[in-house]
Amino acid sequence: MNPIIVDAPPADGTMPILLSRYAECTIWLARYMERIENLARLIDVTETFVRSGSTVNGWQSIIQINADEERFFARHAVATEESVVGFYVTDRENPNSIASIAHAARENARALRPLISTEMWTQLNIFTNTVRALGTTDIRSSNLSALCARLKQECQTHHGITEGTFYRDQAWLFYLIGRNLERGDQITRLIDIKYHTLLPSVAGVGSEVDISQWTAVLRSAAAYHAFRRVVPGEMTPGTVAGFLLKNDGFPRSLSTCLRQLHWAVGHLRTDYGLKHGYAAAERIEELRATLAEQTVKDIILRGLHEFLDWVQRELRLVQGEIAQAFWPPMEPPPAPAPAQSQSQA
Amino acid sequence: MSDLTDRGTAQRAGLFVAYDTPDFFCELMNRKDAPPDSLALVRERLSRFDLPELRQRAGAAEAELYNLGITFTVYTDRDAIDRILPFDLIPHILTAAEWDHVERGVRQRVTAINHFLWDIYHEKRILKDGIIPAELVLGNPNYRPEMEGLDVPGGVYVHINGTDIVRDGDGRFLVLEDNARTPSGVSYVIENRHMMLRVMPDLAAGLDLMPVDEYGLRLRHALAEVAPQGVMDPQVVLLSPGIYNSAYFEHVFLAREMGVPLVEGRDLVVEGGRVYMRTVAGLRPVHSIYRRLNDDFLDPQVFNPDSMLGVPGLVDAYRRGNVTIANAIGTGVADDKAVYAYMPRIIRYYLSEEPILSNVDTHICAEAEGLAYTLANLDKLVVKPVGESGGYGLIIGPHATRTELDEFRVKLLADPANYISQPVISLSVCPTLCDAGVEARHVDLRPFAVTGRSTWVLPGGLSRVALRKGSLVVNSSQGGGSKDTWVLAS
């Protein structure tokens, strides 16, 4: 079977208490760190992609993925490398920039300092301070690839430190929920945009250009070599989308994200008696079933975009149900939410 | 250069070759008596450092404090700026005998303060006996009528107390002020020690230093001891104003050291006169609250109605005896600068003992005699507003210009009851790494006392150092730094 991180709850008989606010901040911390990594990957691949001259609207696609057309074009006339990279890396006015997301991650991490390990905090502190200090020189195209590599690595360092030091109780499960919600959401966005920008390619399916573009998509999800190994030979929009949606061994595929999400929500109930998660669990089960019972051909035939849209909507509802179950709004006045820069919803 | 030896034997060599302490009592180099061997050893080890080496280690320490987030945060509209409290690598050292004296003095003072608070919120004997003017207490803005008749568990009002202590030219310990509300800084005591042992392991090697690590454990025990009666396994929490508070790091630190949740007001809810916290498993009861929130913000139903930081209904739950709040509400009247002047009398009144630690001579400007004396000697005195903390609004006569003195005279006459005055103490100094080398800088000491069923004092305390040459103000908001405080066990 596919490996999954399995941990027994603490066996000393005491049930650790988790404040609702901590659970909420934990989900957001995980989501933001995952989001930064995905954005860094996307910028990196787009840069390679555009530099090789294999697309005309490469930079525009990042704007589409984040549904930021309105915000972006209110500030910039054209989507050039300079304007898009600035908008997505250093622009603090843009809530979807790495600088803004890192700030939000930091605020959540600050709130979680009583809970997370010192090593997690220290790395986040240094990382987010580094991001805060990024300037125009850092995002010049000659430095961009190195910057993306660094950002990606810092996020992976965060994941590693978290895996190695974060105490295994409910908070860990909420962390996994956040990470997989975000990862699942991001992969559907990537497929959605790329599929549609690539499909109408005049060169036609199977041409050189088409393959190099799909290669780029796979690379931006760190899926290229895995795909090559598992699906030798055939690289079509269908096989690539199928791999990213349905492959159970690939850690960033939608099906893997959903499986881990389901596992984490389930363990909240079985190990910690947190039964309120059932609505979210049921919704995830339905998502998984819907994904499992269709081939990728069926999905494409019935409308890939509509399917991905539906998945994103369902994931938002899962987050909403988890919120309702574990941090229900207080009767008046409503508490101000922890720092968030979520604007994709 | 002044003479190379002092009455206490220190040889000015190596690092200290240019060190000069005119007439001050220097805690390391000029103690005016023969220091114990262990202290002489530290002196000897330090003198063998060279300046670049010390600077390099100081730089490493500051970078580490920054990365660990041992910082206070200054928020602007655009950004959050993390600042570290400057940390000096040369420790502030107390001998075992000195510490024994300070510890007994602090414990005595805290005991007297708790007696005083019980009395003024119950029978008010000390007022009726005319020991202290009733108006000074009952008319004090920090006197809380809500506390009258409330029997706090164990009679403890001040569970955590910080006593600011200085040494004069003869090395005599004097209490400068009491901090009986929410004294801060204890996290730096412990973090400074950790940092010191990492960065200066060769300086501390083999020395028998009294440990500081048990603070969190002691605090948690004390807070459990004063929980409402009949609760078997009391839930302790730390109530913080949240991440935007400049002392948030300390709140995090203490919550972690105690192993209790750090909660904000919005995490707590009062139902049926009982306090609960909102957890993922629903509401969980809370029994003891270490609050790092001022009285004014605790409960919008009773105090500041605009407070978003507090918990509606908390004071009601408190008055019903369903929850313990530490420190109790209304302790600010005990650390008032005007009440301070009466502290020796308060100690004698309740404990029938002489104060172990003396006050600085204090003239109360609310009293005609005190005002006349202050006006006549303005250029020789430190005059402080009674309601301020953090070193704000005070004037140091000998350092002030004629214009400043004249302006201050007008303020003083307009509201004499707002001021006290004290002679300028020739504060003791410690060698401190400065831009020009190792120089003498003034220091003070804030020991922390934790009171549950009994009082325990954390060995040492927060040593603050005025980094500006000649400055007497050690507050972090006014350019102060800190040092590790070493209590030599032998």
Interface residues (C-beta under 8 A of the other chain):
Chain A: M15 I17 L18 L19 S20 R21 A23 R92 E107 R110 A111 R113 P114 T118 W121 T122 N125 I126 N129 R132 Q170 F174 L268 Y272 G273 L274 F326 W327 M330 A335 P336
Chain B: N67 L68 G69 R78 D79 D82 G242 I243 Y248 F249 V252 A255 R256 P261 L262 V263 E264 R266 D267 V269 M277 R278 T279 V280 A281 R284 M308
